Amino acid sequence: MTDIRTLLLSRIRDVPDHPEPGVMFKDITPLLADPAAFSALTEALAELTARYGATKIVGLEARGFILGAPVAVRAGVGFVPVRKAGKLPGATLRQAYDLEYGTAEIEVHAEDLSAEDRVMVVDDVLATGGTAEASLRLIRRAGAEVAGVSVLMELGFLGGRARLAPALDGAPLEALLQV
């Protein structure tokens, strides 16, 4: 795993003061543009999906779509998008969560998950954990089981793992990189 970590880290660009002064943004677009790095990332996340017996991938808007869809194809499982509220047609389940200065809502099609599903949440970054926590609540409200959460990188200094622990309820949280 050390070699893959080195490869992935070498393709993540630090962008200082984005989106505001004092923030060091982790830009994954160079990683996505490199077919070897993107393939290695997809394979690593697909292996986690198989290890934990997931039958579906939930990808969180928006970069979770970019990562989750090819992981689902590689793992041979279905893909379900979790979107910002108001973006999905038809019957949805909606979950609110707290932001630093307000609230937001995400939703999933009610019929896309069922009691037969074991769901792996895939995203690019675990920061504060709010969106991931809300997605776990949605998955359980749909009647599905949480297989785990897998992310490219965890920003440990933001405390997302601790916030997410109760919502995980024993399910694993895997981060390929700790930054």
Residue pairs with C-beta under 8 A, 6 or more apart in sequence:
1 44
1 176
4 40
4 41
4 44
4 176
5 176
5 177
7 36
7 37
7 40
8 31
8 37
8 40
8 41
8 152
8 176
8 177
9 177
10 37
11 28
11 30
11 31
11 34
11 37
12 26
12 27
12 28
12 30
12 31
12 153
12 177
13 26
13 27
13 29
13 30
14 24
14 25
14 26
14 27
15 24
15 25
15 26
15 27
16 23
16 24
16 25
17 23
18 25
19 25
26 125
26 153
26 155
26 179
28 63
28 124
28 152
31 37
31 38
31 41
31 152
32 38
32 66
38 70
41 67
41 152
41 176
42 67
42 70
42 71
42 74
43 74
44 176
45 67
45 71
45 122
45 150
45 152
45 176
46 71
46 74
46 75
48 120
48 148
48 150
48 174
49 57
49 71
49 72
49 75
49 77
49 120
49 122
49 147
49 150
50 75
52 118
52 120
52 147
52 148
52 171
52 172
53 118
53 147
54 75
54 77
54 118
54 119
54 120
54 147
54 148
55 77
55 78
55 116
55 117
55 118
55 119
55 147
56 72
56 77
56 78
56 79
56 80
56 112
56 113
56 117
56 118
56 119
56 120
56 144
57 68
57 69
57 71
57 72
57 75
57 77
57 78
57 79
57 80
57 119
57 120
57 121
57 122
58 64
58 68
58 80
58 81
58 82
58 108
58 113
58 119
58 120
58 121
58 122
58 135
58 139
59 65
59 66
59 67
59 68
59 69
59 72
59 79
59 80
59 81
59 82
59 122
59 123
60 68
60 82
60 106
60 121
60 122
60 123
60 131
60 132
60 135
61 81
61 82
61 83
61 84
61 87
61 106
63 123
63 124
63 125
64 82
64 121
64 122
64 123
64 124
65 81
66 124
67 122
67 123
67 124
67 152
68 79
68 81
68 122
68 123
69 79
71 122
72 78
72 79
73 79
80 108
80 109
80 112
80 113
80 119
81 88
81 108
82 106
82 107
82 108
82 135
82 138
83 106
83 107
83 108
84 104
84 105
84 106
84 107
85 94
85 104
85 105
85 106
85 107
86 107
87 107
88 107
88 108
88 109
90 109
90 110
90 111
91 109
91 110
91 111
92 107
92 108
92 109
92 110
93 107
93 108
93 110
93 138
93 141
93 142
94 105
94 106
94 107
94 138
95 105
95 106
95 107
95 134
95 135
95 137
95 138
95 141
96 103
96 104
96 105
96 134
97 103
97 104
97 105
97 106
97 130
97 131
97 133
97 134
98 130
99 130
100 128
104 130
104 131
106 131
106 134
106 135
106 138
107 138
108 138
108 139
108 142
110 142
112 142
113 119
113 139
113 142
113 143
113 144
114 142
114 143
114 144
115 143
115 144
115 145
116 144
117 144
117 145
118 144
118 145
118 146
118 147
119 139
119 144
119 145
119 146
119 147
120 147
120 148
120 149
120 150
121 132
121 135
121 136
121 139
121 146
121 148
121 149
121 150
122 149
122 150
122 151
123 131
123 132
123 149
123 151
123 152
124 151
124 152
124 153
125 151
125 152
125 153
125 154
125 155
126 132
126 149
126 151
126 153
126 154
126 155
126 160
126 161
126 164
126 173
126 175
127 155
127 158
127 160
128 158
128 159
128 160
128 163
129 158
129 159
129 160
129 161
129 162
129 163
129 164
130 163
132 149
132 160
132 164
132 167
133 163
133 164
133 167
136 146
136 149
136 164
136 167
136 168
136 171
137 167
139 145
139 146
140 146
146 168
146 169
146 171
147 171
148 168
148 171
148 172
148 173
148 174
149 164
149 168
149 171
149 172
149 173
149 174
150 173
150 174
150 175
150 176
151 173
151 174
151 175
151 176
152 175
152 176
152 177
153 175
153 176
153 177
153 178
153 179
154 160
154 161
154 175
154 177
154 178
154 179
155 179
156 178
156 179
161 173
164 173
